[in-house]
Amino acid sequence: MTQGTSAEHTVGSGPGRVLVALYGVFALAASARAAVQIATKFAEAPLAYLLSAFAAVVYIVLTVALARGARRTALVACAIELAGVLIVGTLSLADAQAFPHATVWSGYGSGYGFVPLVLPVVGLVWLLRPRRA
């Protein structure tokens, strides 16, 4: 089996590299944001800041899983990300007082141009596409 044909290598190759790059950027952005928020303003909105930190961890896991070709881990992380965006997005709109400060996933990722909503859908489509033999 050559390197370019195994299922593990196709996850982070071709268009998958764009996903790796996007998740890498979001991992850095969410990590930095959460670190600053937790270090400087944690008492103001602990739930929001912990959710931002959780989102950062999910993005880190996704970046590494996609880069290493760990399809199953990436699928689980994408599903967690999509659930997080949908749950936090809905709750942040339904009960704005519970989220006095925005998270990465608030308003379905509206603060990030809705990329946090679209990205896991694209990731799941990419990961669930038919594999090359």
Salt bridges, closest charged atoms under 4 A:
GLU44 OE1 - HIS101 NE2 3.58
